[in-house]
Amino acid sequence: MSLCFATAGGVKALALSAFTLVWTHSIEKIDWQEDWRATPVGLELVQARVKGTGAGMEPPPEARLVDGWFQWQPKRRPMQEVVLGNSGAAGEWRVCHDGQCQTLSEIVGHQIGANVTRMSVCNDP
């Protein structure tokens, strides 16, 4: 499986099927992490973690505190695409795999700015 990022400047593919999406909450300045899998039926959200609580960041009742992170397993169907917006107020989305993280700008090779990036499973030949 491959993961695709579509921006106004084109599409970039990464050869990976499991990754962590990381961002910093624009108001609370607290990290949020989500573990995803690229599958034949779409992007599957496996687990979510947040380092604290605050404005719009309340973990659900089933969340458990583990090593300083509230973590839980969201119950949602695989998604065909995930739209990543960027307010510019908290830094960029980061994609992590095998202990390495890259911003979306680093992945696609140009500054994303406040533009939308669409993340999806690539249509591999």
SEZA-339458 format. One record per atom (N, C-alpha, C): x, y, z; residue in one letter; atom name. Coordinates in steps of 0.02 Angstrom, whole numbers, plus 50000, padded with zeros to 5 digits. Layout:
+-------+-------+-------+--------+-------+
|  east | north |    up | residu | atome |
+-------+-------+-------+--------+-------+
|     X |     Y |     Z |      a |    CA |
...
+-------+-------+-------+--------+-------+
% end
This chain:
+-------+-------+-------+--------+-------+
|  east | north |    up | residu | atome |
+-------+-------+-------+--------+-------+
| 50042 | 49941 | 50000 |      m |     N |
| 50000 | 50000 | 50000 |      m |    CA |
| 50044 | 50062 | 50000 |      m |     C |
| 50018 | 50114 | 49972 |      s |     N |
| 50051 | 50179 | 49972 |      s |    CA |
| 50002 | 50232 | 49997 |      s |     C |
| 50031 | 50285 | 50024 |      l |     N |
| 49992 | 50340 | 50050 |      l |    CA |
| 50004 | 50400 | 50004 |      l |     C |
| 49950 | 50433 | 49982 |      c |     N |
| 49955 | 50490 | 49937 |      c |    CA |
| 49934 | 50554 | 49972 |      c |     C |
| 49970 | 50608 | 49956 |      f |     N |
| 49954 | 50675 | 49980 |      f |    CA |
| 49943 | 50719 | 49919 |      f |     C |
| 49883 | 50745 | 49911 |      a |     N |
| 49867 | 50788 | 49854 |      a |    CA |
| 49863 | 50860 | 49878 |      a |     C |
| 49901 | 50904 | 49845 |      t |     N |
| 49902 | 50975 | 49861 |      t |    CA |
| 49889 | 51014 | 49796 |      t |     C |
| 49885 | 51079 | 49802 |      a |     N |
| 49877 | 51121 | 49743 |      a |    CA |
| 49937 | 51112 | 49695 |      a |     C |
| 49994 | 51090 | 49722 |      g |     N |
| 50054 | 51082 | 49681 |      g |    CA |
| 50064 | 51012 | 49652 |      g |     C |
| 50017 | 50966 | 49664 |      g |     N |
| 50024 | 50898 | 49637 |      g |    CA |
| 50012 | 50845 | 49689 |      g |     C |
| 50033 | 50784 | 49673 |      v |     N |
| 50023 | 50727 | 49717 |      v |    CA |
| 50090 | 50696 | 49733 |      v |     C |
| 50098 | 50677 | 49796 |      k |     N |
| 50160 | 50643 | 49819 |      k |    CA |
| 50139 | 50578 | 49852 |      k |     C |
| 50172 | 50523 | 49835 |      a |     N |
| 50158 | 50458 | 49864 |      a |    CA |
| 50214 | 50436 | 49910 |      a |     C |
| 50196 | 50405 | 49966 |      l |     N |
| 50243 | 50374 | 50012 |      l |    CA |
| 50229 | 50300 | 50014 |      l |     C |
| 50279 | 50259 | 50008 |      a |     N |
| 50271 | 50186 | 50010 |      a |    CA |
| 50268 | 50163 | 50083 |      a |     C |
| 50210 | 50169 | 50112 |      l |     N |
| 50200 | 50145 | 50181 |      l |    CA |
| 50127 | 50130 | 50191 |      l |     C |
| 50113 | 50085 | 50238 |      s |     N |
| 50044 | 50068 | 50252 |      s |    CA |
| 50023 | 50083 | 50323 |      s |     C |
| 50071 | 50095 | 50368 |      a |     N |
| 50055 | 50113 | 50437 |      a |    CA |
| 50096 | 50175 | 50455 |      a |     C |
| 50063 | 50223 | 50487 |      f |     N |
| 50096 | 50286 | 50502 |      f |    CA |
| 50059 | 50321 | 50559 |      f |     C |
| 50092 | 50371 | 50587 |      t |     N |
| 50061 | 50412 | 50639 |      t |    CA |
| 50056 | 50483 | 50613 |      t |     C |
| 49997 | 50511 | 50619 |      l |     N |
| 49985 | 50581 | 50600 |      l |    CA |
| 49987 | 50622 | 50665 |      l |     C |
| 50028 | 50675 | 50665 |      v |     N |
| 50039 | 50715 | 50726 |      v |    CA |
| 50027 | 50788 | 50711 |      v |     C |
| 49995 | 50822 | 50758 |      w |     N |
| 49988 | 50894 | 50752 |      w |    CA |
| 49983 | 50925 | 50821 |      w |     C |
| 49991 | 50991 | 50824 |      t |     N |
| 49987 | 51028 | 50886 |      t |    CA |
| 49923 | 51069 | 50885 |      t |     C |
| 49884 | 51063 | 50938 |      h |     N |
| 49821 | 51100 | 50943 |      h |    CA |
| 49835 | 51175 | 50941 |      h |     C |
| 49799 | 51212 | 50900 |      s |     N |
| 49813 | 51283 | 50889 |      s |    CA |
| 49802 | 51327 | 50950 |      s |     C |
| 49758 | 51308 | 50995 |      i |     N |
| 49745 | 51349 | 51055 |      i |    CA |
| 49783 | 51323 | 51115 |      i |     C |
| 49777 | 51259 | 51129 |      e |     N |
| 49808 | 51230 | 51188 |      e |    CA |
| 49882 | 51215 | 51181 |      e |     C |
| 49907 | 51213 | 51118 |      k |     N |
| 49978 | 51198 | 51104 |      k |    CA |
| 49998 | 51131 | 51133 |      k |     C |
| 49953 | 51083 | 51128 |      i |     N |
| 49963 | 51015 | 51153 |      i |    CA |
| 49962 | 50968 | 51093 |      i |     C |
| 50007 | 50919 | 51094 |      d |     N |
| 50010 | 50871 | 51038 |      d |    CA |
| 49952 | 50822 | 51039 |      d |     C |
| 49933 | 50803 | 50979 |      w |     N |
| 49882 | 50754 | 50966 |      w |    CA |
| 49913 | 50706 | 50916 |      w |     C |
| 49902 | 50641 | 50925 |      q |     N |
| 49930 | 50590 | 50880 |      q |    CA |
| 49875 | 50541 | 50860 |      q |     C |
| 49878 | 50519 | 50798 |      e |     N |
| 49832 | 50466 | 50775 |      e |    CA |
| 49872 | 50415 | 50736 |      e |     C |
| 49861 | 50352 | 50750 |      d |     N |
| 49891 | 50297 | 50713 |      d |    CA |
| 49842 | 50275 | 50659 |      d |     C |
| 49866 | 50271 | 50597 |      w |     N |
| 49826 | 50255 | 50539 |      w |    CA |
| 49856 | 50196 | 50501 |      w |     C |
| 49813 | 50162 | 50463 |      r |     N |
| 49834 | 50110 | 50416 |      r |    CA |
| 49802 | 50123 | 50349 |      r |     C |
| 49842 | 50117 | 50297 |      a |     N |
| 49816 | 50119 | 50229 |      a |    CA |
| 49798 | 50048 | 50209 |      a |     C |
| 49734 | 50037 | 50194 |      t |     N |
| 49709 | 49970 | 50178 |      t |    CA |
| 49674 | 49972 | 50110 |      t |     C |
| 49659 | 49915 | 50082 |      p |     N |
| 49623 | 49914 | 50018 |      p |    CA |
| 49554 | 49948 | 50021 |      p |     C |
| 49525 | 49954 | 50080 |      v |     N |
| 49459 | 49986 | 50086 |      v |    CA |
| 49462 | 50059 | 50108 |      v |     C |
| 49523 | 50085 | 50118 |      g |     N |
| 49531 | 50155 | 50136 |      g |    CA |
| 49578 | 50165 | 50195 |      g |     C |
| 49577 | 50225 | 50222 |      l |     N |
| 49619 | 50242 | 50279 |      l |    CA |
| 49582 | 50224 | 50344 |      l |     C |
| 49615 | 50183 | 50384 |      e |     N |
| 49585 | 50158 | 50446 |      e |    CA |
| 49619 | 50192 | 50506 |      e |     C |
| 49579 | 50226 | 50547 |      l |     N |
| 49605 | 50257 | 50607 |      l |    CA |
| 49607 | 50204 | 50662 |      l |     C |
| 49667 | 50188 | 50686 |      v |     N |
| 49677 | 50132 | 50732 |      v |    CA |
| 49676 | 50155 | 50805 |      v |     C |
| 49711 | 50210 | 50820 |      q |     N |
| 49715 | 50234 | 50889 |      q |    CA |
| 49727 | 50309 | 50889 |      q |     C |
| 49700 | 50343 | 50939 |      a |     N |
| 49712 | 50415 | 50948 |      a |    CA |
| 49740 | 50427 | 51018 |      a |     C |
| 49783 | 50479 | 51022 |      r |     N |
| 49813 | 50498 | 51085 |      r |    CA |
| 49816 | 50574 | 51090 |      r |     C |
| 49806 | 50599 | 51150 |      v |     N |
| 49814 | 50671 | 51162 |      v |    CA |
| 49851 | 50679 | 51228 |      v |     C |
| 49895 | 50727 | 51230 |      k |     N |
| 49940 | 50737 | 51287 |      k |    CA |
| 49906 | 50773 | 51345 |      k |     C |
| 49849 | 50802 | 51334 |      g |     N |
| 49813 | 50838 | 51387 |      g |    CA |
| 49742 | 50852 | 51365 |      g |     C |
| 49709 | 50895 | 51401 |      t |     N |
| 49640 | 50913 | 51384 |      t |    CA |
| 49635 | 50988 | 51378 |      t |     C |
| 49581 | 51011 | 51348 |      g |     N |
| 49571 | 51082 | 51341 |      g |    CA |
| 49519 | 51096 | 51287 |      g |     C |
| 49520 | 51156 | 51261 |      a |     N |
| 49471 | 51180 | 51212 |      a |    CA |
| 49463 | 51132 | 51153 |      a |     C |
| 49408 | 51096 | 51151 |      g |     N |
| 49394 | 51051 | 51096 |      g |    CA |
| 49437 | 50989 | 51093 |      g |     C |
| 49470 | 50972 | 51147 |      m |     N |
| 49515 | 50915 | 51147 |      m |    CA |
| 49498 | 50863 | 51200 |      m |     C |
| 49438 | 50863 | 51224 |      e |     N |
| 49420 | 50816 | 51277 |      e |    CA |
| 49421 | 50745 | 51250 |      e |     C |
| 49459 | 50701 | 51282 |      p |     N |
| 49459 | 50631 | 51261 |      p |    CA |
| 49391 | 50600 | 51278 |      p |     C |
| 49371 | 50549 | 51241 |      p |     N |
| 49307 | 50516 | 51255 |      p |    CA |
| 49310 | 50477 | 51321 |      p |     C |
| 49252 | 50458 | 51348 |      p |     N |
| 49250 | 50423 | 51412 |      p |    CA |
| 49291 | 50359 | 51414 |      p |     C |
| 49299 | 50325 | 51358 |      e |     N |
| 49336 | 50262 | 51358 |      e |    CA |
| 49412 | 50271 | 51355 |      e |     C |
| 49435 | 50334 | 51349 |      a |     N |
| 49507 | 50347 | 51347 |      a |    CA |
| 49540 | 50329 | 51413 |      a |     C |
| 49601 | 50304 | 51408 |      r |     N |
| 49640 | 50285 | 51468 |      r |    CA |
| 49705 | 50323 | 51467 |      r |     C |
| 49728 | 50343 | 51526 |      l |     N |
| 49791 | 50379 | 51533 |      l |    CA |
| 49848 | 50328 | 51534 |      l |     C |
| 49892 | 50331 | 51484 |      v |     N |
| 49949 | 50285 | 51478 |      v |    CA |
| 50011 | 50326 | 51463 |      v |     C |
| 50059 | 50323 | 51508 |      d |     N |
| 50123 | 50359 | 51499 |      d |    CA |
| 50112 | 50433 | 51483 |      d |     C |
| 50064 | 50465 | 51516 |      g |     N |
| 50052 | 50537 | 51508 |      g |    CA |
| 50008 | 50556 | 51449 |      g |     C |
| 49984 | 50506 | 51412 |      w |     N |
| 49940 | 50517 | 51355 |      w |    CA |
| 49872 | 50486 | 51368 |      w |     C |
| 49818 | 50523 | 51353 |      f |     N |
| 49752 | 50492 | 51351 |      f |    CA |
| 49748 | 50457 | 51284 |      f |     C |
| 49732 | 50393 | 51284 |      q |     N |
| 49729 | 50357 | 51221 |      q |    CA |
| 49665 | 50315 | 51217 |      q |     C |
| 49642 | 50305 | 51155 |      w |     N |
| 49581 | 50267 | 51143 |      w |    CA |
| 49580 | 50242 | 51071 |      w |     C |
| 49534 | 50197 | 51058 |      q |     N |
| 49526 | 50169 | 50991 |      q |    CA |
| 49460 | 50195 | 50962 |      q |     C |
| 49464 | 50245 | 50917 |      p |     N |
| 49403 | 50272 | 50887 |      p |    CA |
| 49365 | 50219 | 50849 |      p |     C |
| 49301 | 50224 | 50850 |      k |     N |
| 49257 | 50177 | 50814 |      k |    CA |
| 49230 | 50212 | 50753 |      k |     C |
| 49265 | 50203 | 50697 |      r |     N |
| 49241 | 50233 | 50634 |      r |    CA |
| 49262 | 50189 | 50576 |      r |     C |
| 49223 | 50193 | 50524 |      r |     N |
| 49238 | 50153 | 50464 |      r |    CA |
| 49298 | 50183 | 50427 |      r |     C |
| 49332 | 50142 | 50387 |      p |     N |
| 49387 | 50168 | 50347 |      p |    CA |
| 49362 | 50226 | 50303 |      p |     C |
| 49405 | 50274 | 50292 |      m |     N |
| 49387 | 50334 | 50254 |      m |    CA |
| 49424 | 50334 | 50188 |      m |     C |
| 49391 | 50357 | 50135 |      q |     N |
| 49422 | 50360 | 50069 |      q |    CA |
| 49475 | 50415 | 50066 |      q |     C |
| 49464 | 50470 | 50103 |      e |     N |
| 49514 | 50522 | 50107 |      e |    CA |
| 49504 | 50560 | 50172 |      e |     C |
| 49559 | 50591 | 50193 |      v |     N |
| 49559 | 50634 | 50252 |      v |    CA |
| 49584 | 50702 | 50229 |      v |     C |
| 49546 | 50754 | 50243 |      v |     N |
| 49564 | 50821 | 50223 |      v |    CA |
| 49600 | 50855 | 50281 |      v |     C |
| 49661 | 50876 | 50269 |      l |     N |
| 49703 | 50908 | 50319 |      l |    CA |
| 49707 | 50983 | 50306 |      l |     C |
| 49676 | 51021 | 50349 |      g |     N |
| 49678 | 51094 | 50343 |      g |    CA |
| 49737 | 51120 | 50384 |      g |     C |
| 49756 | 51182 | 50372 |      n |     N |
| 49812 | 51211 | 50408 |      n |    CA |
| 49797 | 51284 | 50422 |      n |     C |
| 49785 | 51299 | 50486 |      s |     N |
| 49769 | 51367 | 50505 |      s |    CA |
| 49831 | 51412 | 50506 |      s |     C |
| 49889 | 51382 | 50511 |      g |     N |
| 49950 | 51420 | 50517 |      g |    CA |
| 49964 | 51442 | 50588 |      g |     C |
| 49919 | 51425 | 50635 |      a |     N |
| 49926 | 51447 | 50705 |      a |    CA |
| 49965 | 51398 | 50748 |      a |     C |
| 49979 | 51338 | 50724 |      a |     N |
| 50010 | 51289 | 50768 |      a |    CA |
| 50063 | 51246 | 50734 |      a |     C |
| 50088 | 51267 | 50679 |      g |     N |
| 50136 | 51225 | 50644 |      g |    CA |
| 50101 | 51177 | 50598 |      g |     C |
| 50140 | 51134 | 50566 |      e |     N |
| 50113 | 51090 | 50515 |      e |    CA |
| 50096 | 51021 | 50541 |      e |     C |
| 50055 | 50986 | 50502 |      w |     N |
| 50043 | 50916 | 50513 |      w |    CA |
| 50109 | 50880 | 50502 |      w |     C |
| 50120 | 50826 | 50540 |      r |     N |
| 50180 | 50786 | 50532 |      r |    CA |
| 50159 | 50713 | 50522 |      r |     C |
| 50195 | 50679 | 50479 |      v |     N |
| 50184 | 50608 | 50467 |      v |    CA |
| 50245 | 50571 | 50493 |      v |     C |
| 50233 | 50523 | 50538 |      c |     N |
| 50288 | 50486 | 50569 |      c |    CA |
| 50284 | 50412 | 50551 |      c |     C |
| 50343 | 50383 | 50539 |      h |     N |
| 50348 | 50313 | 50521 |      h |    CA |
| 50418 | 50289 | 50539 |      h |     C |
| 50424 | 50233 | 50572 |      d |     N |
| 50489 | 50205 | 50592 |      d |    CA |
| 50531 | 50255 | 50631 |      d |     C |
| 50500 | 50293 | 50676 |      g |     N |
| 50536 | 50339 | 50719 |      g |    CA |
| 50557 | 50404 | 50687 |      g |     C |
| 50539 | 50416 | 50624 |      q |     N |
| 50556 | 50477 | 50589 |      q |    CA |
| 50492 | 50516 | 50572 |      q |     C |
| 50493 | 50582 | 50581 |      c |     N |
| 50436 | 50624 | 50564 |      c |    CA |
| 50455 | 50675 | 50512 |      c |     C |
| 50407 | 50691 | 50468 |      q |     N |
| 50416 | 50742 | 50417 |      q |    CA |
| 50353 | 50785 | 50416 |      q |     C |
| 50362 | 50850 | 50404 |      t |     N |
| 50304 | 50894 | 50395 |      t |    CA |
| 50276 | 50880 | 50325 |      t |     C |
| 50214 | 50901 | 50315 |      l |     N |
| 50185 | 50894 | 50248 |      l |    CA |
| 50225 | 50932 | 50196 |      l |     C |
| 50251 | 50991 | 50214 |      s |     N |
| 50292 | 51029 | 50166 |      s |    CA |
| 50354 | 50990 | 50146 |      s |     C |
| 50385 | 50956 | 50194 |      e |     N |
| 50444 | 50916 | 50178 |      e |    CA |
| 50425 | 50857 | 50133 |      e |     C |
| 50368 | 50828 | 50146 |      i |     N |
| 50346 | 50770 | 50106 |      i |    CA |
| 50332 | 50790 | 50034 |      i |     C |
| 50294 | 50844 | 50024 |      v |     N |
| 50274 | 50862 | 49955 |      v |    CA |
| 50326 | 50904 | 49919 |      v |     C |
| 50375 | 50931 | 49956 |      g |     N |
| 50430 | 50967 | 49924 |      g |    CA |
| 50417 | 51041 | 49913 |      g |     C |
| 50365 | 51068 | 49943 |      h |     N |
| 50352 | 51140 | 49940 |      h |    CA |
| 50310 | 51161 | 50000 |      h |     C |
| 50309 | 51225 | 50015 |      q |     N |
| 50272 | 51250 | 50072 |      q |    CA |
| 50197 | 51239 | 50061 |      q |     C |
| 50164 | 51211 | 50111 |      i |     N |
| 50092 | 51199 | 50107 |      i |    CA |
| 50053 | 51264 | 50122 |      i |     C |
| 50077 | 51302 | 50171 |      g |     N |
| 50042 | 51362 | 50191 |      g |    CA |
| 49973 | 51345 | 50220 |      g |     C |
| 49924 | 51388 | 50207 |      a |     N |
| 49857 | 51377 | 50233 |      a |    CA |
| 49814 | 51334 | 50187 |      a |     C |
| 49843 | 51304 | 50137 |      n |     N |
| 49806 | 51263 | 50089 |      n |    CA |
| 49787 | 51195 | 50118 |      n |     C |
| 49737 | 51165 | 50089 |      v |     N |
| 49713 | 51099 | 50109 |      v |    CA |
| 49756 | 51045 | 50075 |      v |     C |
| 49769 | 50992 | 50112 |      t |     N |
| 49802 | 50933 | 50085 |      t |    CA |
| 49754 | 50875 | 50093 |      t |     C |
| 49746 | 50835 | 50041 |      r |     N |
| 49702 | 50777 | 50042 |      r |    CA |
| 49745 | 50714 | 50048 |      r |     C |
| 49732 | 50675 | 50100 |      m |     N |
| 49770 | 50614 | 50112 |      m |    CA |
| 49725 | 50554 | 50094 |      m |     C |
| 49753 | 50507 | 50056 |      s |     N |
| 49714 | 50449 | 50036 |      s |    CA |
| 49760 | 50390 | 50020 |      s |     C |
| 49731 | 50332 | 50010 |      v |     N |
| 49769 | 50274 | 49987 |      v |    CA |
| 49779 | 50284 | 49913 |      v |     C |
| 49841 | 50274 | 49890 |      c |     N |
| 49856 | 50282 | 49818 |      c |    CA |
| 49825 | 50227 | 49778 |      c |     C |
| 49808 | 50242 | 49717 |      n |     N |
| 49785 | 50192 | 49669 |      n |    CA |
| 49845 | 50162 | 49635 |      n |     C |
| 49877 | 50114 | 49669 |      d |     N |
| 49937 | 50082 | 49641 |      d |    CA |
| 49919 | 50042 | 49579 |      d |     C |
| 49964 | 50041 | 49529 |      p |     N |
| 49951 | 50002 | 49469 |      p |    CA |
| 49951 | 49928 | 49483 |      p |     C |
+-------+-------+-------+--------+-------+
% end
